[in-house]
Amino acid sequence: MTGGSLGLRQSGSCGSLQLQAQNGGFQLQNLYLPRRSSKTCLAGYREKEKFLLATIRYLSRKKVVMLILSVLTVLAFLTGFFTINKEDDFESVGLPFDARYLKKSYVAPWLLPGKGAFTYNSYSMTHKVFVCNDNTSWGSLYNASVMSDSSSSVTDFTNPCKDFAFPPPPPGDTRRIGPRPCPVCYVPVEQAIIRMPKFPSSSPVLHHLTYFSEENSLKTKPNGGSEFGGYPSLKQRNESFEIKESMTVHCGFVKGCRPGYKTAFDIDVADLELLEQFHEVIVASAIFGNYDVIQQPSNIGEIAKRNVPFFMFIDEETETYLKNVPKLLLHRLLPKTRYSIWIDGKLQLVVDPYQVLERFLWRHNATYAISRHYRRFDVFEEAEANKAGMKYDNTSIDRQIEFYKQEGLTPYTTAKLPITSDVPEGCVIIREHIPITNLLSCLWFNEVDRFTSRDQLSFSTVRDKVAAKVNWSVDMFLDCERRNFVIQAYHRDILEQRAHLALLRPRAPKTRPHPPPTMPRQKGVPRKGVAQRGKDERPSTRRRRRNPKTREIFFD
């Protein structure tokens, strides 16, 4: 086919294309001149040809031609527009996002009760609501890449922790007060890797989770929230606890469907592309406001060094309420990650991450694990401790606790067993990223965003509301077990303060110790006999030396 074939247009002659092909290929034809018809054409062809010529003469007028061209231009634009939207699987037009990351997004008209339109006007502003699909395709991602790195081909291991008995608490030590670690039995790294489930755990009831995105997030009622997480109404908040097979909830990043990109918590595009890659296991931490010192993990096996990334989020300007973003919303920042271990910036991981996952998730068929608070089990006591420590505005804490009391929150007692605590130590979170755990993380963040940043106060409310709807709950292990695989370092300000004080602390002058004072002899008391050294006796070998470095005096 020659290049001129793209401009060929049929004029109604049956077989004109075949005749041109016989003449050596397609040729450009005059679109306004009639072609001779073949014998197979209809008898009324000449009448049609005359009608066509008359139509062409009429259309040759400039005004008519301009009008037709304008109409054709509009039609071509609309045709291309709808074609693009159809290929991108959008059900709305004019989405203000990058289409490469919104191929499964659509407008959610049911979000606006009583309004069938996709948008509504409020304060002279247009509020558009979208839904961001979780486009993770787990079936194509689980390729057992880590399994192939294991050098051991043995799959039948004897469990070294089978007969492990939890030891009694260590005896009291007046020199070391406060909580301490306790022994934890870990299987060897090779066994832990082989025990990793080959397929994701089942998510009870909830199978498909999507997230809201709003073009203009507006606060219309005196409810909590933020521009980052949106302003869901109390009705939307309560509906988010009604667990169904498919759900759409607020989950931060409300300004876009690509977390970390123009959503008020922005990450460099190069780093964001790394986060969006597939990872079976990751370890994540964060430093905000130059508060902590980066704690590099230690005692990590070679397989984990090759396959487990350690992500550190560093931000010196983020506001207080955003400190919980990477902690609670890792499943959104890392959409293609199976397992994650979150540790606060003040902690250092000292056990291989595969061993940690095997001990606290895979061994118990758990999907979400967090340690209990080392001292408090009751939310009311935790609230009072936060107020006493001036951790947050006391009025906001009281308002949050009163709200939970009206919803049915009661002090913790043994009647809540097998629930062992209502207060977590949220510095470490171990989880598998499946819909039900992702939902818990979203709802927990929403409570933090609505009330206070003290996440220990809202954890039990979210956990119990979810557990009341589905046969699932969070595994809460002992705080002393947590202290076995992470060790705590001092915050940067404390370290710098100690170093500064050490430089300013005056050194006491080194002085020779004075001999003990001589007690006056009482009258009438005979003086003790003192053996005098004869002239022939040698002096004592005990001599005095001076250490030139420390200037301390000691005796041989």
Secondary structure, DSSP 8 states (H G I E B T S, - for coil): --GGGGG----S-TTHHHHHHHTTS-----TTS-----TTS-TTHHHHHHHHHHHHHHHTSHHHHHHHHHHHHHHHHHHHHHHHHHHTT-SSS--SS-GGG-TT-EE-GGGSTT--SSEEEETTEEEEEEEEE----HHHH---TTGGG----------TTTT----------TTS-S----------HHHHHHTS-SS----SS--EEEEEEESS----SS---BTTTB---HHHHHHTTS--SEEEE--S-TT-SSTTSSSSS---HHHHHHHTS-EEEEEEEEEETT-S------S--HHHHHH--EEEEEESS--GGGGGHHHH-HHHHSTTEEEEEEE-TTEEE-S-HHHHHHHHTGGGT-SEEEEE-SS---HHHHHHHHHHTT-S-HHHHHHHHHHHHHTT-----GGGTT---S-EEEEEEEEE-SHHHHHHHHHHHHHHHHS-S-GGGTHHHHHHHHHTTSS---EEE-HHHHHHHEEE---HHHHHHHHHHHHHS-----------------TT----------TTS---S--EEE-TTT--EEE-
